[in-house]
Amino acid sequence: MQSRAVAKYVRVSPRKADRVLALIRGLQVSRAQELLAFTTRPIAVQIGKVLKSAVANATQKDEDLDPETLRVKMAVAGAGPTMKRLEYRAHRRANRILKRMSHITIVVGDD
């Protein structure tokens, strides 16, 4: 049985989020939570919340399920909308700044 959780419009680029998600792909949920607790990247806190939500969704579906048997089946960061801003420069020029967002999806399932 699989269960998933999604966090949308997270203000981090998908590339930065995917670097942390690559650490937990395929791991047991308890090991993944330990790893996220000691990861120094700021996005690890948000990913930990999504993982906790996915585990809660799985236990909500099946009350007899032991959370220790769950494994991270899929962890991806998809691209969300991009906020476009201008940074004004010298001689009446402007540079475009792209503030990227991501949608983080985590799927957990039993072995």
Secondary structure, DSSP 8 states (H G I E B T S, - for coil): -EEEEEEEEESS-HHHHHHHHHHHTTSBHHHHHHHHHT--STHHHHHHHHHHHHHHHHHHH-TT--GGGEEEEEEEEEEEEEEEEEEE-GGG-EEEEEEEEEEEEEEEEE-
